[in-house]
Amino acid sequence: MIETGVEVYRSSWRKDCEDRAFMLGAVGIESAIEPRDDRLVLEVAAADAPRALTHLTQYEAENRPPEPAPPAPPLHPNAWVGCAGYTAWLVGVAYAISNGLFRLDAFHTGELDAARVQSGQWWRAWTALTLHLSGPHLASNLCFGIWFGYLAGRQLGVGVAWLLIVAGGGIADLVEGLTAAPWHRSVGASTAVFTALGLMAAYTWRERLSLRRSSVQRWGPLIAGVALLGWLGTAGKDTDVMAHILGFAIGVLLGAIAALPAIRQRLHRVRQWPAGLAAIAIMAAAWAAALAS
């Protein structure tokens, strides 16, 4: 027993007191365990009390049990349906053009021609997303579009995700068409592909901001998205880097907005098939306007 002992810890369990007594002994502080009021008390000399309390506080912080992991966000089913629709649309347009089922001047009619966009032909921002210069060009956009589109569909629902991808990709093309030099021309779904990447990265990042996680865990999705943009979006001699950056930026904006708590709750209640039909309607309206021009 320590004379003029000062209580620094109390517990109903001897092992808890013994663990702390062992820790104090390791740093040179003598302690004793005494029964008091149906409990066990850990005492130290009065001169050692301030230092003992400091070490005990540190010990509690280091041995505090981890907080339970937050529940995983709900994932939506049937994300493959949007990927199937995306594939059917791009392959269908390519097949129709290559087999003469389409007007021979389909590229002249539907490509992103900045001069014509600036003169009011807004639909080119969307029709250009469905045109590709070669088989490898088409295959690349199919591969990455299916990958990013599937993940976005799991997060937001297949209809909502593809509506945002189609709308965002077209908006990015429209911004490029309105701001680029009049002679600028481009085609390809890659703008929408990077919209899907930005949408997915920002949605995950925004969801994690309110969680008690490390900075790496919270900012990781957005950092990974930027890294993929730099890796995939700048490769190739004739790559339209500005379109990829704009697509990603629009996707990030849409994803961050969609992940706001009030909006996220509403989106989870949205029926997916009307949203998916709206995405198809946008593309159909764009091509109808192009063919009627």
C-alpha positions as YAML, in Angstrom:
chain: A
units: angstrom
residues:
- id: 1
  name: MET
  ca: [0.00, 0.00, 0.00]
- id: 2
  name: ILE
  ca: [1.23, 3.47, -0.90]
- id: 3
  name: GLU
  ca: [1.13, 6.05, 1.87]
- id: 4
  name: THR
  ca: [-0.96, 9.12, 1.03]
- id: 5
  name: GLY
  ca: [-1.95, 7.36, -2.19]
- id: 6
  name: VAL
  ca: [-3.95, 9.25, -4.78]
- id: 7
  name: GLU
  ca: [-6.59, 7.47, -6.84]
- id: 8
  name: VAL
  ca: [-5.86, 7.62, -10.58]
- id: 9
  name: TYR
  ca: [-8.10, 4.83, -11.87]
- id: 10
  name: ARG
  ca: [-11.12, 2.82, -10.70]
- id: 11
  name: SER
  ca: [-12.73, -0.31, -12.13]
- id: 12
  name: SER
  ca: [-14.82, -3.35, -11.21]
- id: 13
  name: TRP
  ca: [-12.33, -5.57, -13.02]
- id: 14
  name: ARG
  ca: [-8.95, -6.46, -11.50]
- id: 15
  name: LYS
  ca: [-7.40, -7.10, -14.93]
- id: 16
  name: ASP
  ca: [-8.10, -3.53, -16.01]
- id: 17
  name: CYS
  ca: [-6.30, -2.23, -12.94]
- id: 18
  name: GLU
  ca: [-3.45, -4.69, -13.37]
- id: 19
  name: ASP
  ca: [-2.94, -3.68, -17.01]
- id: 20
  name: ARG
  ca: [-2.67, -0.03, -16.05]
- id: 21
  name: ALA
  ca: [-0.45, -0.79, -13.07]
- id: 22
  name: PHE
  ca: [1.87, -2.71, -15.39]
- id: 23
  name: MET
  ca: [1.97, 0.20, -17.81]
- id: 24
  name: LEU
  ca: [2.76, 2.67, -15.01]
- id: 25
  name: GLY
  ca: [5.48, 0.40, -13.68]
- id: 26
  name: ALA
  ca: [7.05, 0.34, -17.15]
- id: 27
  name: VAL
  ca: [7.49, 4.11, -16.99]
- id: 28
  name: GLY
  ca: [8.82, 4.05, -13.44]
- id: 29
  name: ILE
  ca: [5.68, 4.92, -11.48]
- id: 30
  name: GLU
  ca: [4.92, 2.71, -8.46]
- id: 31
  name: SER
  ca: [1.24, 1.93, -7.95]
- id: 32
  name: ALA
  ca: [-1.03, -0.24, -5.80]
- id: 33
  name: ILE
  ca: [-4.47, -1.78, -6.26]
- id: 34
  name: GLU
  ca: [-6.82, -1.36, -3.31]
- id: 35
  name: PRO
  ca: [-10.50, -2.32, -2.80]
- id: 36
  name: ARG
  ca: [-12.83, 0.57, -2.15]
- id: 37
  name: ASP
  ca: [-16.65, 0.88, -2.32]
- id: 38
  name: ASP
  ca: [-17.13, -2.46, -4.09]
- id: 39
  name: ARG
  ca: [-14.59, -1.39, -6.69]
- id: 40
  name: LEU
  ca: [-10.84, -1.68, -7.18]
- id: 41
  name: VAL
  ca: [-8.82, 1.50, -7.13]
- id: 42
  name: LEU
  ca: [-5.39, 2.13, -8.60]
- id: 43
  name: GLU
  ca: [-3.35, 4.46, -6.41]
- id: 44
  name: VAL
  ca: [-0.02, 6.21, -6.84]
- id: 45
  name: ALA
  ca: [2.01, 8.55, -4.67]
- id: 46
  name: ALA
  ca: [0.74, 12.11, -4.65]
- id: 47
  name: ALA
  ca: [3.94, 13.35, -6.30]
- id: 48
  name: ASP
  ca: [3.49, 10.88, -9.16]
- id: 49
  name: ALA
  ca: [-0.23, 11.57, -9.73]
- id: 50
  name: PRO
  ca: [0.06, 14.22, -12.49]
- id: 51
  name: ARG
  ca: [2.49, 12.12, -14.51]
- id: 52
  name: ALA
  ca: [0.43, 8.96, -13.94]
- id: 53
  name: LEU
  ca: [-2.75, 10.65, -15.14]
- id: 54
  name: THR
  ca: [-0.95, 11.83, -18.28]
- id: 55
  name: HIS
  ca: [0.23, 8.31, -19.08]
- id: 56
  name: LEU
  ca: [-3.19, 6.84, -18.32]
- id: 57
  name: THR
  ca: [-4.88, 9.32, -20.62]
- id: 58
  name: GLN
  ca: [-2.46, 8.40, -23.38]
- id: 59
  name: TYR
  ca: [-3.02, 4.71, -22.67]
- id: 60
  name: GLU
  ca: [-6.81, 5.09, -22.96]
- id: 61
  name: ALA
  ca: [-6.48, 6.93, -26.25]
- id: 62
  name: GLU
  ca: [-4.20, 4.28, -27.73]
- id: 63
  name: ASN
  ca: [-6.37, 1.38, -26.57]
- id: 64
  name: ARG
  ca: [-9.79, 2.80, -27.34]
- id: 65
  name: PRO
  ca: [-11.71, 0.27, -29.45]
- id: 66
  name: PRO
  ca: [-12.17, 1.39, -33.07]
- id: 67
  name: GLU
  ca: [-15.50, 2.86, -34.03]
- id: 68
  name: PRO
  ca: [-17.72, 0.48, -35.93]
- id: 69
  name: ALA
  ca: [-17.47, 0.85, -39.68]
- id: 70
  name: PRO
  ca: [-20.31, 2.88, -41.18]
- id: 71
  name: PRO
  ca: [-22.87, 0.87, -43.12]
- id: 72
  name: ALA
  ca: [-21.98, 0.39, -46.77]
- id: 73
  name: PRO
  ca: [-23.95, 2.65, -49.09]
- id: 74
  name: PRO
  ca: [-26.76, 0.86, -50.89]
- id: 75
  name: LEU
  ca: [-25.90, -0.49, -54.33]
- id: 76
  name: HIS
  ca: [-28.42, -0.63, -57.13]
- id: 77
  name: PRO
  ca: [-29.09, -3.79, -59.13]
- id: 78
  name: ASN
  ca: [-29.17, -4.28, -62.90]
- id: 79
  name: ALA
  ca: [-26.28, -1.92, -63.70]
- id: 80
  name: TRP
  ca: [-25.47, -4.21, -66.64]
- id: 81
  name: VAL
  ca: [-28.63, -3.05, -68.44]
- id: 82
  name: GLY
  ca: [-27.19, 0.43, -69.00]
- id: 83
  name: CYS
  ca: [-23.93, -1.07, -70.25]
- id: 84
  name: ALA
  ca: [-25.88, -3.26, -72.68]
- id: 85
  name: GLY
  ca: [-27.78, -0.22, -73.94]
- id: 86
  name: TYR
  ca: [-24.57, 1.79, -74.31]
- id: 87
  name: THR
  ca: [-22.97, -1.03, -76.29]
- id: 88
  name: ALA
  ca: [-26.01, -1.51, -78.50]
- id: 89
  name: TRP
  ca: [-26.20, 2.19, -79.32]
- id: 90
  name: LEU
  ca: [-22.54, 2.63, -80.27]
- id: 91
  name: VAL
  ca: [-22.28, -0.66, -82.15]
- id: 92
  name: GLY
  ca: [-25.62, -0.06, -83.84]
- id: 93
  name: VAL
  ca: [-24.57, 3.36, -85.17]
- id: 94
  name: ALA
  ca: [-21.22, 1.96, -86.35]
- id: 95
  name: TYR
  ca: [-22.94, -0.97, -88.07]
- id: 96
  name: ALA
  ca: [-25.52, 1.26, -89.76]
- id: 97
  name: ILE
  ca: [-22.84, 3.60, -91.13]
- id: 98
  name: SER
  ca: [-20.42, 0.87, -92.28]
- id: 99
  name: ASN
  ca: [-23.20, -1.09, -94.03]
- id: 100
  name: GLY
  ca: [-24.78, 1.85, -95.81]
- id: 101
  name: LEU
  ca: [-27.94, 1.89, -93.69]
- id: 102
  name: PHE
  ca: [-27.21, 5.46, -92.73]
- id: 103
  name: ARG
  ca: [-26.68, 8.60, -94.77]
- id: 104
  name: LEU
  ca: [-23.22, 8.50, -96.29]
- id: 105
  name: ASP
  ca: [-22.44, 11.90, -94.83]
- id: 106
  name: ALA
  ca: [-23.18, 10.79, -91.25]
- id: 107
  name: PHE
  ca: [-19.86, 12.16, -89.96]
- id: 108
  name: HIS
  ca: [-20.39, 15.47, -91.74]
- id: 109
  name: THR
  ca: [-23.90, 15.55, -90.26]
- id: 110
  name: GLY
  ca: [-23.09, 14.45, -86.73]
- id: 111
  name: GLU
  ca: [-19.48, 15.31, -85.86]
- id: 112
  name: LEU
  ca: [-18.64, 18.00, -83.33]
- id: 113
  name: ASP
  ca: [-17.90, 20.84, -85.76]
- id: 114
  name: ALA
  ca: [-17.17, 23.92, -83.68]
- id: 115
  name: ALA
  ca: [-18.16, 26.38, -86.42]
- id: 116
  name: ARG
  ca: [-21.55, 24.72, -86.87]
- id: 117
  name: VAL
  ca: [-22.12, 24.37, -83.11]
- id: 118
  name: GLN
  ca: [-21.42, 28.07, -82.76]
- id: 119
  name: SER
  ca: [-23.98, 28.74, -85.50]
- id: 120
  name: GLY
  ca: [-26.68, 26.95, -83.49]
- id: 121
  name: GLN
  ca: [-26.37, 23.23, -84.31]
- id: 122
  name: TRP
  ca: [-26.45, 22.16, -80.66]
- id: 123
  name: TRP
  ca: [-27.31, 18.53, -81.45]
- id: 124
  name: ARG
  ca: [-23.78, 17.83, -82.65]
- id: 125
  name: ALA
  ca: [-22.66, 17.81, -79.00]
- id: 126
  name: TRP
  ca: [-24.61, 14.56, -78.58]
- id: 127
  name: THR
  ca: [-24.47, 12.97, -82.04]
- id: 128
  name: ALA
  ca: [-20.66, 13.20, -81.97]
- id: 129
  name: LEU
  ca: [-20.65, 10.92, -78.91]
- id: 130
  name: THR
  ca: [-21.90, 8.01, -81.06]
- id: 131
  name: LEU
  ca: [-19.41, 8.35, -83.95]
- id: 132
  name: HIS
  ca: [-15.99, 6.67, -84.07]
- id: 133
  name: LEU
  ca: [-13.17, 6.80, -86.57]
- id: 134
  name: SER
  ca: [-12.02, 3.19, -86.35]
- id: 135
  name: GLY
  ca: [-12.57, -0.18, -84.72]
- id: 136
  name: PRO
  ca: [-9.91, 0.39, -82.04]
- id: 137
  name: HIS
  ca: [-11.37, 3.83, -81.30]
- id: 138
  name: LEU
  ca: [-14.81, 2.25, -80.79]
- id: 139
  name: ALA
  ca: [-13.44, -0.70, -78.80]
- id: 140
  name: SER
  ca: [-11.55, 1.57, -76.40]
- id: 141
  name: ASN
  ca: [-14.60, 3.67, -75.63]
- id: 142
  name: LEU
  ca: [-16.75, 0.57, -75.24]
- id: 143
  name: CYS
  ca: [-14.28, -0.99, -72.79]
- id: 144
  name: PHE
  ca: [-13.87, 1.99, -70.50]
- id: 145
  name: GLY
  ca: [-17.45, 3.22, -70.92]
- id: 146
  name: ILE
  ca: [-18.82, -0.15, -69.80]
- id: 147
  name: TRP
  ca: [-16.41, -0.24, -66.85]
- id: 148
  name: PHE
  ca: [-17.11, 3.26, -65.53]
- id: 149
  name: GLY
  ca: [-20.79, 3.14, -66.49]
- id: 150
  name: TYR
  ca: [-21.35, -0.10, -64.59]
- id: 151
  name: LEU
  ca: [-19.78, 1.30, -61.41]
- id: 152
  name: ALA
  ca: [-21.76, 4.53, -61.69]
- id: 153
  name: GLY
  ca: [-24.94, 2.52, -62.26]
- id: 154
  name: ARG
  ca: [-24.32, 0.53, -59.09]
- id: 155
  name: GLN
  ca: [-23.96, 3.75, -57.11]
- id: 156
  name: LEU
  ca: [-26.75, 5.91, -58.53]
- id: 157
  name: GLY
  ca: [-29.03, 3.44, -60.27]
- id: 158
  name: VAL
  ca: [-28.75, 2.46, -63.89]
- id: 159
  name: GLY
  ca: [-31.26, 5.01, -65.23]
- id: 160
  name: VAL
  ca: [-30.09, 8.00, -63.20]
- id: 161
  name: ALA
  ca: [-26.41, 7.23, -63.86]
- id: 162
  name: TRP
  ca: [-26.80, 7.00, -67.64]
- id: 163
  name: LEU
  ca: [-29.03, 10.06, -67.78]
- id: 164
  name: LEU
  ca: [-26.31, 12.06, -66.02]
- id: 165
  name: ILE
  ca: [-23.58, 10.52, -68.20]
- id: 166
  name: VAL
  ca: [-25.41, 11.31, -71.44]
- id: 167
  name: ALA
  ca: [-26.42, 14.79, -70.32]
- id: 168
  name: GLY
  ca: [-22.99, 15.57, -68.89]
- id: 169
  name: GLY
  ca: [-21.06, 14.24, -71.89]
- id: 170
  name: GLY
  ca: [-23.18, 16.31, -74.25]
- id: 171
  name: ILE
  ca: [-22.83, 19.43, -72.11]
- id: 172
  name: ALA
  ca: [-19.04, 18.99, -72.10]
- id: 173
  name: ASP
  ca: [-19.03, 18.63, -75.90]
- id: 174
  name: LEU
  ca: [-21.27, 21.67, -76.19]
- id: 175
  name: VAL
  ca: [-18.93, 23.77, -74.05]
- id: 176
  name: GLU
  ca: [-15.98, 22.66, -76.18]
- id: 177
  name: GLY
  ca: [-17.85, 23.38, -79.41]
- id: 178
  name: LEU
  ca: [-18.80, 26.86, -78.26]
- id: 179
  name: THR
  ca: [-15.31, 27.79, -77.04]
- id: 180
  name: ALA
  ca: [-12.99, 26.01, -79.49]
- id: 181
  name: ALA
  ca: [-11.55, 27.45, -82.70]
- id: 182
  name: PRO
  ca: [-14.08, 27.31, -85.59]
- id: 183
  name: TRP
  ca: [-12.05, 24.65, -87.42]
- id: 184
  name: HIS
  ca: [-12.07, 22.24, -84.47]
- id: 185
  name: ARG
  ca: [-13.72, 18.86, -85.12]
- id: 186
  name: SER
  ca: [-14.00, 15.72, -83.00]
- id: 187
  name: VAL
  ca: [-16.03, 12.54, -82.55]
- id: 188
  name: GLY
  ca: [-16.18, 9.72, -80.01]
- id: 189
  name: ALA
  ca: [-17.83, 8.67, -76.76]
- id: 190
  name: SER
  ca: [-14.71, 9.35, -74.71]
- id: 191
  name: THR
  ca: [-16.12, 12.66, -73.44]
- id: 192
  name: ALA
  ca: [-19.04, 10.74, -71.91]
- id: 193
  name: VAL
  ca: [-16.64, 8.03, -70.67]
- id: 194
  name: PHE
  ca: [-14.73, 10.61, -68.65]
- id: 195
  name: THR
  ca: [-18.00, 12.14, -67.49]
- id: 196
  name: ALA
  ca: [-18.83, 8.70, -66.03]
- id: 197
  name: LEU
  ca: [-15.41, 8.57, -64.35]
- id: 198
  name: GLY
  ca: [-15.82, 12.04, -62.82]
- id: 199
  name: LEU
  ca: [-19.39, 11.26, -61.75]
- id: 200
  name: MET
  ca: [-18.34, 8.07, -59.97]
- id: 201
  name: ALA
  ca: [-15.23, 9.58, -58.35]
- id: 202
  name: ALA
  ca: [-16.96, 12.70, -57.04]
- id: 203
  name: TYR
  ca: [-20.02, 10.81, -55.79]
- id: 204
  name: THR
  ca: [-17.86, 8.43, -53.75]
- id: 205
  name: TRP
  ca: [-15.65, 11.27, -52.49]
- id: 206
  name: ARG
  ca: [-18.62, 13.37, -51.41]
- id: 207
  name: GLU
  ca: [-20.22, 10.40, -49.63]
- id: 208
  name: ARG
  ca: [-17.06, 9.84, -47.59]
- id: 209
  name: LEU
  ca: [-16.50, 13.46, -46.57]
- id: 210
  name: SER
  ca: [-18.83, 13.18, -43.56]
- id: 211
  name: LEU
  ca: [-17.30, 9.90, -42.33]
- id: 212
  name: ARG
  ca: [-14.57, 9.65, -39.68]
- id: 213
  name: ARG
  ca: [-11.90, 8.29, -41.97]
- id: 214
  name: SER
  ca: [-8.37, 9.30, -42.83]
- id: 215
  name: SER
  ca: [-7.80, 12.00, -45.43]
- id: 216
  name: VAL
  ca: [-6.50, 9.36, -47.83]
- id: 217
  name: GLN
  ca: [-9.68, 7.31, -47.51]
- id: 218
  name: ARG
  ca: [-11.93, 10.34, -47.92]
- id: 219
  name: TRP
  ca: [-10.07, 12.00, -50.80]
- id: 220
  name: GLY
  ca: [-8.82, 8.78, -52.39]
- id: 221
  name: PRO
  ca: [-11.68, 8.36, -54.91]
- id: 222
  name: LEU
  ca: [-11.25, 11.87, -56.31]
- id: 223
  name: ILE
  ca: [-7.46, 11.54, -56.44]
- id: 224
  name: ALA
  ca: [-7.79, 8.18, -58.20]
- id: 225
  name: GLY
  ca: [-10.20, 9.73, -60.69]
- id: 226
  name: VAL
  ca: [-7.76, 12.51, -61.52]
- id: 227
  name: ALA
  ca: [-4.97, 9.96, -61.87]
- id: 228
  name: LEU
  ca: [-7.05, 7.88, -64.31]
- id: 229
  name: LEU
  ca: [-7.90, 11.04, -66.24]
- id: 230
  name: GLY
  ca: [-4.18, 11.81, -66.56]
- id: 231
  name: TRP
  ca: [-3.32, 8.25, -67.51]
- id: 232
  name: LEU
  ca: [-6.13, 7.45, -69.93]
- id: 233
  name: GLY
  ca: [-7.20, 10.89, -71.06]
- id: 234
  name: THR
  ca: [-3.92, 12.19, -72.47]
- id: 235
  name: ALA
  ca: [-2.60, 9.12, -74.34]
- id: 236
  name: GLY
  ca: [-2.52, 9.04, -78.12]
- id: 237
  name: LYS
  ca: [-1.44, 11.41, -80.83]
- id: 238
  name: ASP
  ca: [-4.87, 12.78, -81.79]
- id: 239
  name: THR
  ca: [-6.46, 12.65, -78.33]
- id: 240
  name: ASP
  ca: [-8.89, 15.48, -77.63]
- id: 241
  name: VAL
  ca: [-7.51, 16.26, -74.17]
- id: 242
  name: MET
  ca: [-9.76, 19.27, -73.65]
- id: 243
  name: ALA
  ca: [-12.90, 17.18, -74.28]
- id: 244
  name: HIS
  ca: [-11.71, 14.63, -71.73]
- id: 245
  name: ILE
  ca: [-10.98, 17.32, -69.12]
- id: 246
  name: LEU
  ca: [-14.33, 18.98, -69.70]
- id: 247
  name: GLY
  ca: [-16.15, 15.65, -69.53]
- id: 248
  name: PHE
  ca: [-14.43, 14.76, -66.27]
- id: 249
  name: ALA
  ca: [-15.09, 18.22, -64.78]
- id: 250
  name: ILE
  ca: [-18.79, 18.10, -65.66]
- id: 251
  name: GLY
  ca: [-18.96, 14.58, -64.20]
- id: 252
  name: VAL
  ca: [-17.33, 15.75, -60.97]
- id: 253
  name: LEU
  ca: [-19.83, 18.60, -60.69]
- id: 254
  name: LEU
  ca: [-22.81, 16.31, -61.30]
- id: 255
  name: GLY
  ca: [-21.47, 13.63, -58.94]
- id: 256
  name: ALA
  ca: [-20.82, 16.10, -56.12]
- id: 257
  name: ILE
  ca: [-24.33, 17.53, -56.46]
- id: 258
  name: ALA
  ca: [-25.95, 14.09, -56.67]
- id: 259
  name: ALA
  ca: [-24.19, 13.01, -53.46]
- id: 260
  name: LEU
  ca: [-25.56, 15.89, -51.37]
- id: 261
  name: PRO
  ca: [-27.65, 14.20, -48.65]
- id: 262
  name: ALA
  ca: [-31.00, 15.73, -49.61]
- id: 263
  name: ILE
  ca: [-30.50, 15.05, -53.32]
- id: 264
  name: ARG
  ca: [-29.05, 11.57, -52.73]
- id: 265
  name: GLN
  ca: [-32.13, 10.53, -50.77]
- id: 266
  name: ARG
  ca: [-34.40, 11.71, -53.57]
- id: 267
  name: LEU
  ca: [-32.34, 10.02, -56.27]
- id: 268
  name: HIS
  ca: [-32.51, 6.69, -54.43]
- id: 269
  name: ARG
  ca: [-36.30, 6.93, -54.67]
- id: 270
  name: VAL
  ca: [-36.34, 7.77, -58.37]
- id: 271
  name: ARG
  ca: [-37.65, 5.05, -60.65]
- id: 272
  name: GLN
  ca: [-34.81, 4.02, -62.90]
- id: 273
  name: TRP
  ca: [-36.55, 3.15, -66.14]
- id: 274
  name: PRO
  ca: [-38.01, 6.63, -66.82]
- id: 275
  name: ALA
  ca: [-34.55, 8.14, -66.23]
- id: 276
  name: GLY
  ca: [-33.04, 5.62, -68.63]
- id: 277
  name: LEU
  ca: [-35.68, 6.40, -71.26]
- id: 278
  name: ALA
  ca: [-34.86, 10.10, -70.83]
- id: 279
  name: ALA
  ca: [-31.20, 9.36, -71.66]
- id: 280
  name: ILE
  ca: [-32.29, 7.49, -74.81]
- id: 281
  name: ALA
  ca: [-34.65, 10.33, -75.71]
- id: 282
  name: ILE
  ca: [-31.81, 12.87, -75.56]
- id: 283
  name: MET
  ca: [-29.77, 10.86, -78.07]
- id: 284
  name: ALA
  ca: [-32.78, 10.19, -80.29]
- id: 285
  name: ALA
  ca: [-33.73, 13.87, -80.32]
- id: 286
  name: ALA
  ca: [-30.18, 14.89, -81.22]
- id: 287
  name: TRP
  ca: [-30.01, 12.49, -84.17]
- id: 288
  name: ALA
  ca: [-33.52, 13.47, -85.30]
- id: 289
  name: ALA
  ca: [-32.45, 17.11, -85.35]
- id: 290
  name: ALA
  ca: [-29.22, 16.20, -87.20]
- id: 291
  name: LEU
  ca: [-31.01, 14.21, -89.91]
- id: 292
  name: ALA
  ca: [-33.64, 16.89, -90.33]
- id: 293
  name: SER
  ca: [-31.06, 19.64, -90.87]
...
